[in-house]
Amino acid sequence: MEKVGFIPRSSDHRTRESNIGPLWKSTILHAAILAALLLAWRGAYPAPKTILTPTQLADGLRQCAKNHEHPFVDYSFASTRLNSRDFTASVKLFRNATLINGDGEIRHDIDIEVQDDIITYVGKRRAETPAGAVVVDVGGRYLSPGLVDMHSHAGVRQEPQILMNADVTESSQPVTPWARAIDGFKPSDDAIKIVASGGTTTSLVLTGASNLISGEGMVMKHRDTNSVWAMEMDSTSGGRSPKRQRYLKMACGENIKQVFENISGGPITRLGESGYVRFAFEEARNLLQGQDAWCERAAAGGAGLDTSYPTSLRWQTLVDTLRGDVSVHLHCYQAQDVFSHFDHADEFGYNITALHHITQAHEMLDEIKKRGAVLATFSDEGGFKNENYHASWYMLKQAAEAGIPIALTTDHPAKRGQFFAEEAQIGHHFQLDEKLAIASLMSVPARTLGLDNRIGWVRPGYDADLVIWDSHPLALGATPIQVVIDGKTYINASGKLWETSMKREQVFAPAPPSRSQRVKDDKICSPGQQDIVLRGIVKSHIDGLRTSATSNITAVVRSGVLQCVGDSSCEAMADEAIESGIPELHLNAGYILPGIVSATRSHGLAEMVKEPSTRDGELSGADLSRVISAADGLRFGDRRLAIAHRRGLTTLITAPESNGFLHGLSTAFRPGAAHGLSPGAVIKREVSLFLSIGHEGKNTVFPSESSQIAELRTLLKSPHPPHPSWALAANGTLPVTVRTDSKDVMAKLILLKRELPALKLIIHGGGEAHLLAQELASANVSVVLAPFRCSRLTWESRRCDPGPPLSDMAGADVLLAAGVRLGIGIWDHRDRWVTNALWEASWLARGRVDESAERRGEVAVGLVTRNMRDMYGLEVRDDHEFVVYEGDPLEYGASVALIVEEGEVQRCWPDVEERYVY
């Protein structure tokens, strides 16, 4: 670092004996004489007060003065803007809105007027419409402020993400406070508009978490412009604050350890991480002290100063952090890591504004509350790595009850920014208060960013960032139909979507929070039980025992089989069962569904995906004579499987893990089985031959997509293939599942099926499948969408359709309309995508507004039950394997009452949140 230099005072030096030779002694003697002469000259002619120029001194003093100024939020900004706006500008009037404001308060029959990019009026309808106003009839729909996501990487992790456009973290060094997100930001990122279509109008774009201090973020408005400067938001209250708001990203934990594990010059333990952070702030503190010393000397006239004001591009951001000018946003999952960073903050005297990603906040609520930190986190993230292994689904509820502010985030593209509202929806399901759930998307992040004087609310003088919703923002599948940014309409759904949005059953009501799990009464329901009478059923989706929506009917289970639902004979059977001592369970709106089926990437083969010792292991995918079965690697009884089972999943289909072309034989198994010897633990040992074709399937043996397709054709046509599975696939006995998102790979597979008509093909992925919907249906090719909704993260999925409001139909709608057999799976390691399978199915079905609610329910249930069983050839009877819910499981708010498999009750009132032995 650069240090302040001062002219040293003269002092006496005692002579000492030396071993230096005569020549050097002579040289030193001459130097001493010269020094004596110079000292005599300086005595006669004193040194000037300073050797700095007046300009250097003045510049430094100005900086010294700035050190005492700090950014602030001017809450008079709104009224100032109102009084100084262009009163001649045209007016846009949003009429008859149901306003849901930034704190969750709801007002009906509200008009909002916009002029000169700001809101000018919010209230009941005026007697007269302003002359020349453009009127938008909201029609009673919900209107809210634009959402504020305070953890996004849109623009710095451009989609599709390829090597040369990923600029999120400068991970060549463990500490890079000098890095700035704005320097890697790309306004051309398609995700900016796609994210806005979900209602987000403002995002804090942060640098990444691959090193400890990764740099400064930028607040971006999702404006339609090619200029990064035009997208960056003014955070000075129009110049009233002497400094802009700034945001420093710091991180800890596993990411950094993994990055620097094989790179010299970085930490590989948490001890090292703490050390590097402290070293950095020590440098910053030294520089700060040097600056203050310089300012003190300069204020006294500058006597003795021989350098200009000390600065450092490398450390100045941290100096400003120590001065309180930069808010710290800390990415940490575990409580132990946060405690370490609180210790560092105390040591060096800075504050941590927000705790990002933290999934163990429930273990340190008192400390977080005491320090006034905001939780910037997710609703249901966890399980796939050690640091989020003990995540709590009820953490948000607990934090809110402790009085800790919550700002939900997406970490786009880690989670899809387009579906930001879903974070609040799921948080509300897990009992986060309705108003706090809304505030977590709007007012809390705005306040945390120091921008709540202009965004996060619908108020006069605030930015005209508005979202009109097709239903309550906390309802499952709620989607914007218009997004306005700075008064300009940025996203506008088609007239058809505007019209159909009024047909939804939940336009005017949010989903309820989940019902509290009942205290288990073993006399009524207990594992191992075979007989039970169910009262209060309103709907059955069981084949042969379906019912239309009704109320308070009865179902009877005998010997682990659902015998009847709702008819007159069922009442008689129930009375007979009760007389013989069979217990009865009374439900409030009970639903009976078949067990959910999902195709996953690693469930049953990996507990913590990022920990090799917890995994079965990966194949090379190159040896085509070794076709192994996932059944031989299954591990039962782990946390991931237990959570999936508690959420109603009774069948998972998993293929062996591979980093190449060939995976092996997929296996269907019961996630609720205690071990491999449990009855029915393996439902079907060999359900499909699983391959990856495309970029994921490349290895040294099959380095190209063309070599993979050619090899598959050769293997399927060979009279003597290297393993019998290839022949079974060719004659249609064994389905072939191909992992791909590319329409071009799918087209080649359809051509291959024309050569081999018996071939049973399943596409797993299917990001671009909608582009070949008719061809896939004609060829009888099934599709397991994974992920179910559009994600343009990879090159091969870049043409997926994000759906409403950008288009009338999402890719899944197109496939269903064409008659493609469709199911839902996952390929991401995040558990939420499998545990939320039923919600995902319901999200799609809600778009079929021209069909009855009953038919939509049948479609949704089919996507995660019968369709999956049919395409994989699983022979499971609905009446032998089913799940009973209290509440409609196709909406938020339901909970599992009991699960029946293998002739008996497996779980009664299971809660997703139970303690596990680690």
Sequence and secondary structure as in RCSB ss.txt:
>XXXX:A:sequence
MEKVGFIPRSSDHRTRESNIGPLWKSTILHAAILAALLLAWRGAYPAPKTILTPTQLADGLRQCAKNHEHPFVDY
SFASTRLNSRDFTASVKLFRNATLINGDGEIRHDIDIEVQDDIITYVGKRRAETPAGAVVVDVGGRYLSPGLVDM
HSHAGVRQEPQILMNADVTESSQPVTPWARAIDGFKPSDDAIKIVASGGTTTSLVLTGASNLISGEGMVMKHRDT
NSVWAMEMDSTSGGRSPKRQRYLKMACGENIKQVFENISGGPITRLGESGYVRFAFEEARNLLQGQDAWCERAAA
GGAGLDTSYPTSLRWQTLVDTLRGDVSVHLHCYQAQDVFSHFDHADEFGYNITALHHITQAHEMLDEIKKRGAVL
ATFSDEGGFKNENYHASWYMLKQAAEAGIPIALTTDHPAKRGQFFAEEAQIGHHFQLDEKLAIASLMSVPARTLG
LDNRIGWVRPGYDADLVIWDSHPLALGATPIQVVIDGKTYINASGKLWETSMKREQVFAPAPPSRSQRVKDDKIC
SPGQQDIVLRGIVKSHIDGLRTSATSNITAVVRSGVLQCVGDSSCEAMADEAIESGIPELHLNAGYILPGIVSAT
RSHGLAEMVKEPSTRDGELSGADLSRVISAADGLRFGDRRLAIAHRRGLTTLITAPESNGFLHGLSTAFRPGAAH
GLSPGAVIKREVSLFLSIGHEGKNTVFPSESSQIAELRTLLKSPHPPHPSWALAANGTLPVTVRTDSKDVMAKLI
LLKRELPALKLIIHGGGEAHLLAQELASANVSVVLAPFRCSRLTWESRRCDPGPPLSDMAGADVLLAAGVRLGIG
IWDHRDRWVTNALWEASWLARGRVDESAERRGEVAVGLVTRNMRDMYGLEVRDDHEFVVYEGDPLEYGASVALIV
EEGEVQRCWPDVEERYVY
>XXXX:A:secstr
     B               HHHHHHHHHHHHHHHHHHHHHHHS   S SS HHHHHHHHHHHHHTT      T
THHHHHHHHS TTS EEEEEEEEEE TTS EEEEEEEEEETTEEEEEES  SS  TT EEEE TT EEEE EEEE
EE TTTB SS  GGGB S  TTSSB TT BGGGG  TT THHHHHHTTTEEEEEE   SSSSEEEE EEEE  S 
S HHHHB   STTTTSSS   EEEEE SHHHHHHHTTSTTS SSHHHHHHHHHHHHHHHHHHHHHHHHHHHHHHT
T TTB S     TTTHHHHHHHTT SEEEEE  SHHHHHHHHHHHHHHT  EEEEES S GGGSHHHHHHHT EE
EE SS  SSSGGGTT  TTHHHHHHHTT  EEE  TBTTS GGGHHHHHHHHHHTT  HHHHHHTTTHHHHHHTT
 TTTSSS  TTSB  EEEESS TTSTT  EEEEEETTEEEEE  HHHHHHGGG TTTT             TTT 
 TT   EEEEEEEEE  TTS   S SSEEEEEETTEEEEESSHHHHHHHHHHHHTT  EEEEEEEEEEE EEEEE
SSTTTBSSTT GGGB   B S  TT   BGGGG   S HHHHHHHHTTEEEEEE   BSSSEEEEEEEE TT SS
TTSTTSEEEEEEEEEEE SGGG  SSS SHHHHHHHHHHHHH SS SSHHHHHHHTTSS EEEEE  HHHHHHHH
HHHHHSTT  EEEEE TTGGGGHHHHHHTT EEEESSSS    SGGGTT    TTTSSS HHHHHHHHT  EEEB
  SS THHHHTHHHHHHHHHTT TTS HHHHHHHHHHHTTHHHHHHHT    TTTSEEEEES TTSTT EEEEEE
ETTEEEEES  S      
